[in-house]
Amino acid sequence: MWTRRGHPSATADMGLSWGEIVYRASVMLAGLIIVLAAINCLYQVSILEEPIIPVAPFVVAAAIWLVGFFCRQMSA
């Protein structure tokens, strides 16, 4: 259904599969984890004056992204 100005209405079916929704949510969550890990790293540098890069948050973020990627591939 289209409105007068040619934009789709809010009730139109966007056609996203569950795999695509899970993938996009996993990308956002993994990005949030990486941003928080980077903020934590910068905070530790300002206090300890030693760059300590945490590996665990990056591994968790990669695992979350892989789960979302697998869901997207299985739903296609």
N, C-alpha and C positions, 0 to 999 in steps of 0.2 A: 504494500500500500504506500502510495506516494502522496506527499502534501502538495500544496499549490506551488511551492517554490522549487520543487524537484528534489527535495531531500527525503530520504526514507523516514517513515514514522517510527516511533518507539516500539510499536507492536509488530513490526516486521521481523520475521525469523532471520537471525543472523547466520545460522547454519554452522555454528562451531560444534565440533564433536567433544565428547568428554575428555578424550586424550589431549586435544588442543588446550582445553581449559586447565587440565592438570599440569600440562607443560608450561603454560604461561604463569600459573601460580608458583610452580617450582622454580622458574627463572627469577621471579620477583623475590621469593624467599632466599634463594641462593645469593642473589645480589645483595639483599639486606644483610646476610651473614658476612659477606665479604666486606661490605662497608663498615659494619661494626668491628670486624677484626682489624681493618685498617685504622679506624679511630683508636682502638685499643693500643695498637702498635705505636701510633704517634703519641698517645698519652704516656706510654711507658718510656719512650725516648725522652720526653720532656722531664720525667721524674728521675729515671735511672741514667740517662745519657748514654744508654747502650741500645742499639737497635735489636730488639728481640722479635723475630717474625714467628707468629704462632702458626703451626702447620695444621693442627687439628681442625680449626674452622674452615680452612680451605678444602680439606678432605671431606668434611661434612657437606659443604656447599657443592662440591663435585658429585657426591653421592646423591644429593637431593636433585641436582640437575639431571643426572643419569636416569633416575627413576622417572622423572617427568618426560625425558626424551624417549624412554622405552614405552611409556604410556601413549605418547603421541604416535610412535611408529606402529604400535599394535592397533590403534584405532583407525589408522588410515586404510 
